[in-house]
Structures are given as structure tokens and as C-alpha cells.
Amino acid sequence: MDKLVKIGFLGCGNVGGGVWKLLNGFADDIAHRTGLRFEIKKVLVRSLNKQREIDFPDGVLTDCVDDVLNDPEISIVLEFLGGEKPAHQWIQMALERGKTVVTANKVAFALHWPELHKAAQDSGAGLYYEAAVCGAIPIIHTLEQSLQANRISYIYGIVNGTTNYILTRMSREGAEYSDVLADAQKLGLAEPDPSSDVEGFDAAYKLSILASLAFHGRVPFENVYVEGITKVQAEDIRCGQELGYTLKLLAIAKRDGLSVETRVHPTFIKNEHPLASVSDAFNAVFLRGHACGEMMFMGRGAGDLPTASAIVSDLLRAAAAEKHSYPTFENVVNPSVPLQKNTDWQTAFYVRMLAVDKPGVLASVAQTFSLYGVSIAVMQQKGDQTDGRVTLVFITHQASEQAMTHALKSINSDLVSVESVLRVEN
Ligand SMILES: NC(=O)c1ccc[n+]([C@@H]2O[C@H](COP(=O)([O-])OP(=O)(O)OC[C@H]3O[C@@H](n4cnc5c(N)ncnc54)[C@H](OP(=O)(O)O)[C@@H]3O)[C@@H](O)[C@H]2O)c1
């Protein structure tokens, strides 16, 4: 005899629609494999008059959140509203009432994780969020469970499909950012307001969640340095390609002792790096654990069914659990000492300059760099002189962020203009 679990949806757009389809179309397989059947008792939407693809049974759709949160038969609430408010309050209310929550909402989660975690622990409800990071890729479960025997030292993630799609097309076609963005919007691959994606915030929310789990200490969203792709120029991607590099928007988290750096920015990586081949809207997470070594997880980070795949697996875990488990955020080595934020990280840099074409200019740039401890690994002059200036491209060895900032400020601006600076991870 299958166990019947009554559930409620908060929201039923792209993701909710995918979950509806998967739960209904795959119900017999799920029951066969797990002994669980689900009744979707209530579905909250904003507008009852909207035309919908799904033919909901009478009485299921509602525009009143209390119909979900106050229904004592609903034991699991699935949230796919999007955005911080009112989703965060409603998730919190559900947890306080002892209802387990499965959510795809990285914003509400990254910004309010401590309160949600506490509400869940206090009431004994479960809190599941696999779909909030990298869609179908089971990276949350992997960090929470499968890699427990590891001390993770770094994570490099391509965690935003829209920006990966834009950078992939810029790289393939030599096209400029604004042209590819406009095309991506026409194709439905970028939102009409793309700012959260292209400014890097979406990736930063996800990175704060991944880093907190990987390092067993909270890494608040505010601790993540964020720089998006809006200033990336086709010329820099081309110059990087000529030197053997691919440009990606990377979400990077590194831990050294108690010091943690978290940053999202466009990054050149070697063409041979496994992440360089992750193209179009695909997501990937590359990490290193002291026992497992380096690993990469790749898959679809968005879309109705890929995201539903993660949500339904959370739902199955939640419905089968006799007792829910919660991640720990205590530093294993010394529980009373929190992780510290490091903002002066070490990285290599790519710098493109326009320099007056006369003897001694290159030597003066090299001298200024060396004054601040920045050493040059590669220098190239590109093309012919234009208006008395030539393009110079440098790749530096590893240098601290502050050293590079000071060096660039000290360069003689009568002789050289700095056109772009990008970070390089080797
Ligand atoms: N789309 C993806 O591929 C993807 C991937 C991973 C994670 N996510 C996350 O999943 C969540 C949902 O994304 P989505 O693409 O499915 O969004 P969506 O298509 O815009 O759907 C949102 C749903 O929530 C309902 N809703 C929104 N605000 C509401 C309110 N105040 N009261 C009642 N109902 C409300 C909407 O009602 P109406 O139907 O009446 O408009 C709609 O059904 C977001 O947190 C997103 O970040 C999405």
C-alpha cells in the first residue's frame, strides 16, 4: 500500500509547471520506486484569470496563501514564487507551522537562511533547497552528504546559465555584449530585466549557499565580491583566446585555514581547464576535497523539467525522512572561532593598455608593476599603431588585489591608458 502525502504549491509558473508535469506524468514510477504517492491539494498563484497550460482540477488553484499554509492536511509546501518577498515570509510561516518546505528560491534562501534554518529546527520541519543552486545538478546533496569526509579547499562554479550563454556566443562569434544580450532576450534565454544575472548577483546568491555548505561556516551574501559581465568587450575575449584562455563568469570560493574568499567575476581560465568546455546555458561546479581530489559536476542549471528533477528528488527525500537533518555551521577545528573574510586575494591579471608608441614606455610600465610586486608573465603588442598608440596586453603572475590596484593607479596616464583588467585563474 503506497503512502499518500498531501502537498501544496506556492507558485506555478515555469518551475511549478515542470514539477506538476513530473509528479503527474511519473507518478507510477515514483510509487513503484519509493512507495510514495502525492496529492497536490492546493496551488497558489497570483491571478486566477490567467490562461494556463495545465488543466487544474476544480478547487486546486487559489490566490489565497492561507489555503496552503493553514491546511492541516498539507505536510509539505513547495515554493516556486521567486524573489525575496513575500516568499521568505511564507516559507518561514510554513516552517513555523511544522510544514516541511522544498524551495527553488536562492534569493530568499541566501538572504534569510539563518532564520529559516532556525524555524525549521525549532519545529522539526525539513528545509530542502537543491533546486536553488544549479538546477538539475545535485550539488547541494553532494556537499551536504556525499562529501562529508572531505575538507574542501576550493570551488569554481559556472552557476548562471544566462551569462554563460552570452560569453559563449561572444567567444564563438566575436560579437559584442549588448548584441548578444538583445538576442538572448529575444530567444527567452535572458530576462527582460537581466540585471540579477548579468551583474553577477544571481551567481553570488548561489555562491554564498555553496561556500557555507562546503566550508561548514556561514558565508553571507554580503561577503561575496560581485562583478558582472556588462563591461566585457569582445576585443578582450579575442586577446585572451590568442593567449590560450577562455572567459567565464566564475563563482569562486577558497578556504585557507579560517580565511575564506568568495568572489564572482569574469575570469580567464586556460582552454585545457574542464570548465572551459562548459558552454551555452550549461552550469558546472569544479571543486577539490582533500580526500576526493578534484571533481566536476555539470548539467542544466535551469528550465522547467531540469529544475523539477531537483525539486522532486528533494520532495521524495523529505517525504521519506523520519527525521530531517540540518547542515552544521560550526567550524570543526575550533567551534568558537568563525570563518574570516579575506578580500585581498591572490590572482593573476590580464591587462589591456593603449600606450604611446615610443621607447621607454614599456619599461616604465614594467617598472611600476615591479614596484608593487607585480611580475609580468606574458606581454604582447597587438596590431599596428593607431593615433600614435599601440595596444599592449599583459598577463601577470599571481599578485594581490591591492598590489594590482595600486600599481594600475600609479601608471603614468600621459603615456598609458588602461583599457581593461580581468582576473586570471591558472
Ligand atoms: N526558471 C528556472 O529555470 C529556474 C531554475 C532554478 C530556480 N528557479 C527559481 O524558481 C522560482 C520560480 O521561478 P519560475 O521561473 O517558475 O517563475 P515564474 O514562471 O515567474 O512563476 C512564478 C509563480 O509564482 C506565482 N506568484 C508570484 N508572486 C506571487 C504572489 N505574490 N502571490 C501568489 N502567487 C505568486 C505566479 O503566479 P501567476 O502564475 O498567477 O503569475 C507564478 O505562478 C524562482 O525562485 C527562481 O529563481 C527557476
The ligand as a MOL file (V3000), in Angstrom:
LIG
                    3D

  0  0  0     0  0            999 V3000
M  V30 BEGIN CTAB
M  V30 COUNTS 48 52 0 0 0
M  V30 BEGIN ATOM
M  V30 1 N 13.0100 29.1500 -14.2310 0
M  V30 2 C 14.0240 28.3570 -13.9460 0
M  V30 3 O 14.5740 27.6690 -14.8220 0
M  V30 4 C 14.5360 28.2630 -12.5310 0
M  V30 5 C 15.6420 27.4290 -12.2210 0
M  V30 6 C 16.0520 27.2980 -10.9010 0
M  V30 7 C 15.4030 28.0110 -9.9170 0
M  V30 8 N 14.3670 28.8200 -10.2580 0 CHG=1
M  V30 9 C 13.6880 29.5440 -9.1910 0
M  V30 10 O 12.3510 29.0710 -9.1210 0
M  V30 11 C 11.4920 30.1040 -8.6890 0
M  V30 12 C 10.3120 30.2540 -9.6740 0
M  V30 13 O 10.7990 30.5390 -10.9510 0
M  V30 14 P 9.8180 30.4680 -12.2190 0
M  V30 15 O 10.7030 30.6300 -13.4040 0
M  V30 16 O 8.9390 29.2740 -12.1480 0 CHG=-1
M  V30 17 O 8.9530 31.7910 -12.0000 0
M  V30 18 P 7.5890 32.2080 -12.7450 0
M  V30 19 O 7.4390 31.4450 -14.0170 0
M  V30 20 O 7.5590 33.6830 -12.7890 0
M  V30 21 O 6.4240 31.6940 -11.7550 0
M  V30 22 C 6.1300 32.3180 -10.5390 0
M  V30 23 C 4.8150 31.7560 -9.9970 0
M  V30 24 O 4.5690 32.3160 -8.7340 0
M  V30 25 C 3.2920 32.9620 -8.7020 0
M  V30 26 N 3.4340 34.1600 -7.8570 0
M  V30 27 C 4.4270 35.0790 -7.9020 0
M  V30 28 N 4.2290 36.0040 -6.9480 0
M  V30 29 C 3.1040 35.6690 -6.2910 0
M  V30 30 C 2.3620 36.2400 -5.2160 0
M  V30 31 N 2.7750 37.3550 -4.6090 0
M  V30 32 N 1.2450 35.6220 -4.8090 0
M  V30 33 C 0.8100 34.4910 -5.4080 0
M  V30 34 N 1.4660 33.8930 -6.4420 0
M  V30 35 C 2.5830 34.4860 -6.8820 0
M  V30 36 C 2.9740 33.2870 -10.1300 0
M  V30 37 O 1.5530 33.3920 -10.2890 0
M  V30 38 P 0.8610 33.5940 -11.7300 0
M  V30 39 O 1.0050 32.2660 -12.4140 0
M  V30 40 O -0.5550 33.9310 -11.4440 0
M  V30 41 O 1.6310 34.6750 -12.4070 0
M  V30 42 C 3.5920 32.0900 -10.8500 0
M  V30 43 O 2.7100 31.0070 -10.8360 0
M  V30 44 C 12.3740 31.3490 -8.5490 0
M  V30 45 O 12.7950 31.4390 -7.2100 0
M  V30 46 C 13.5530 31.0330 -9.4370 0
M  V30 47 O 14.7230 31.7060 -9.0410 0
M  V30 48 C 13.9180 28.9620 -11.5220 0
M  V30 END ATOM
M  V30 BEGIN BOND
M  V30 1 1 1 2
M  V30 2 2 2 3
M  V30 3 1 2 4
M  V30 4 1 4 5
M  V30 5 2 4 48
M  V30 6 2 5 6
M  V30 7 1 6 7
M  V30 8 2 7 8
M  V30 9 1 8 9
M  V30 10 1 8 48
M  V30 11 1 9 10
M  V30 12 1 9 46
M  V30 13 1 10 11
M  V30 14 1 11 12
M  V30 15 1 11 44
M  V30 16 1 12 13
M  V30 17 1 13 14
M  V30 18 2 14 15
M  V30 19 1 14 16
M  V30 20 1 14 17
M  V30 21 1 17 18
M  V30 22 2 18 19
M  V30 23 1 18 20
M  V30 24 1 18 21
M  V30 25 1 21 22
M  V30 26 1 22 23
M  V30 27 1 23 24
M  V30 28 1 23 42
M  V30 29 1 24 25
M  V30 30 1 25 26
M  V30 31 1 25 36
M  V30 32 1 26 27
M  V30 33 1 26 35
M  V30 34 2 27 28
M  V30 35 1 28 29
M  V30 36 1 29 30
M  V30 37 2 29 35
M  V30 38 1 30 31
M  V30 39 2 30 32
M  V30 40 1 32 33
M  V30 41 2 33 34
M  V30 42 1 34 35
M  V30 43 1 36 37
M  V30 44 1 36 42
M  V30 45 1 37 38
M  V30 46 2 38 39
M  V30 47 1 38 40
M  V30 48 1 38 41
M  V30 49 1 42 43
M  V30 50 1 44 45
M  V30 51 1 44 46
M  V30 52 1 46 47
M  V30 END BOND
M  V30 END CTAB
M  END
